[in-house]
């Protein structure tokens, strides 16, 4: 993929055109929102650098960039829980990516759950907030991530 810099494209081109021109942030990253292609369940939010985005487009499997490890990683490389991309969308100003995936294996979260969003924040309360669990562990991460 050849992506053009924002300065090379007008706002109208970015918002209404057909050229893929992802806008990476100052760290060279773009946010990727990942949902299950069938259920629509939010599985995870991650980041991609240009290489991860290119590899995802070319392979049809999800690749990301780990900010903590400062490294490229293929989802499922260790766990076997690969994400096959069914559809990829870019938002209106091309600074976020939405991946609709078929999640292979038990789950997307390294904590052993299907989704990384397994705790709810109660609304309508003031003071200290106590998170509520809404997603059970479905696999043992210690066995999967060796």
KAUR-V209595 format. One record per residue. N is the residue number from 0. RES is the residue in three letters. PHI is phi in radians with two decimals (* if undefined). OMEGA is omega as a letter, one per 40 degrees, with the letter a starting at -180 (none if undefined). Layout:
N:RES:PHI:OMEGA / N:RES:PHI:OMEGA
//
This chain:
0:UNK:*:i / 1:UNK:-1.89:a / 2:UNK:-1.79:i / 3:UNK:-1.58:i / 4:UNK:-1.25:a / 5:UNK:-0.94:a / 6:UNK:-1.13:a / 7:UNK:-1.49:a / 8:UNK:-2.13:i / 9:UNK:-1.35:i / 10:UNK:-1.02:i / 11:UNK:-1.10:i / 12:UNK:-1.10:i / 13:UNK:-1.09:a / 14:UNK:-1.47:a / 15:UNK:-2.15:a / 16:UNK:-1.50:a / 17:UNK:-1.89:i / 18:UNK:-1.39:i / 19:UNK:-1.36:a / 20:UNK:-2.36:a / 21:UNK:-1.05:a / 22:UNK:-1.77:i / 23:UNK:-1.36:a / 24:UNK:-1.34:a / 25:UNK:-1.07:i / 26:UNK:-1.62:i / 27:UNK:1.36:a / 28:UNK:-2.11:i / 29:UNK:-2.32:a / 30:UNK:-1.33:i / 31:UNK:-2.12:i / 32:UNK:-1.72:a / 33:UNK:-2.12:i / 34:UNK:-2.18:i / 35:UNK:-1.24:a / 36:UNK:-1.11:a / 37:UNK:-1.54:a / 38:UNK:-1.55:a / 39:UNK:1.45:a / 40:UNK:-1.02:i / 41:UNK:-1.28:a / 42:UNK:-1.67:a / 43:UNK:-2.93:i / 44:UNK:-2.18:a / 45:UNK:-2.45:i / 46:UNK:-2.24:i / 47:UNK:-2.23:i / 48:UNK:-1.71:a / 49:UNK:-1.03:a / 50:UNK:-1.10:i / 51:UNK:-1.10:i / 52:UNK:-1.10:i / 53:UNK:-1.06:a / 54:UNK:-1.15:i / 55:UNK:-1.11:a / 56:UNK:-1.11:a / 57:UNK:-1.24:a / 58:UNK:-1.67:a / 59:UNK:1.37:i / 60:UNK:-2.10:a / 61:UNK:-1.31:i / 62:UNK:-2.14:a / 63:UNK:-2.39:i / 64:UNK:-2.09:i / 65:UNK:-1.49:i / 66:UNK:-1.21:a / 67:UNK:-1.26:a / 68:UNK:-1.59:a / 69:UNK:0.93:a / 70:UNK:-2.62:i / 71:UNK:-1.30:i / 72:UNK:-2.57:i / 73:UNK:-1.62:i / 74:UNK:-1.07:i / 75:UNK:1.63:a / 76:UNK:-1.03:i / 77:UNK:-1.65:a / 78:UNK:-1.42:a / 79:UNK:1.48:a / 80:UNK:-1.56:a / 81:UNK:-1.20:i / 82:UNK:-1.94:i / 83:UNK:-1.55:a / 84:UNK:-1.37:i / 85:UNK:-1.60:a / 86:UNK:-2.66:i / 87:UNK:-2.22:i / 88:UNK:-2.18:i / 89:UNK:-2.06:a / 90:UNK:-1.35:a / 91:UNK:-0.98:a / 92:UNK:-1.89:i / 93:UNK:1.03:i / 94:UNK:-2.04:i / 95:UNK:-2.64:a / 96:UNK:-2.07:i / 97:UNK:-2.07:i / 98:UNK:-1.84:i / 99:UNK:-1.76:a / 100:UNK:-2.20:i / 101:UNK:-1.70:a / 102:UNK:-1.40:i / 103:UNK:-1.45:i / 104:UNK:1.42:a / 105:UNK:-1.21:a / 106:UNK:-2.89:a / 107:UNK:-1.74:a / 108:UNK:-1.67:a / 109:UNK:-1.22:i / 110:UNK:-1.53:i / 111:UNK:1.75:a / 112:UNK:-1.97:i / 113:UNK:-1.09:a / 114:UNK:-2.12:i / 115:UNK:-1.27:a / 116:UNK:-1.76:a / 117:UNK:-1.88:i / 118:UNK:-2.25:a / 119:UNK:-1.83:i / 120:UNK:-1.73:i / 121:UNK:-1.17:a / 122:UNK:-1.80:i / 123:UNK:1.41:i / 124:UNK:-2.13:i / 125:UNK:-1.97:a / 126:UNK:1.56:a / 127:UNK:-1.12:a / 128:UNK:-1.79:i / 129:UNK:-1.94:a / 130:UNK:-1.22:i / 131:UNK:-1.99:i / 132:UNK:-1.28:i / 133:UNK:-2.36:i / 134:UNK:-2.57:a / 135:UNK:-1.48:i / 136:UNK:-1.20:a / 137:UNK:-2.06:i / 138:UNK:-2.64:a / 139:UNK:-1.56:a / 140:UNK:-1.10:i / 141:UNK:-1.13:i / 142:UNK:-1.44:a / 143:UNK:-1.47:a / 144:UNK:-1.84:a / 145:UNK:-1.57:none
//
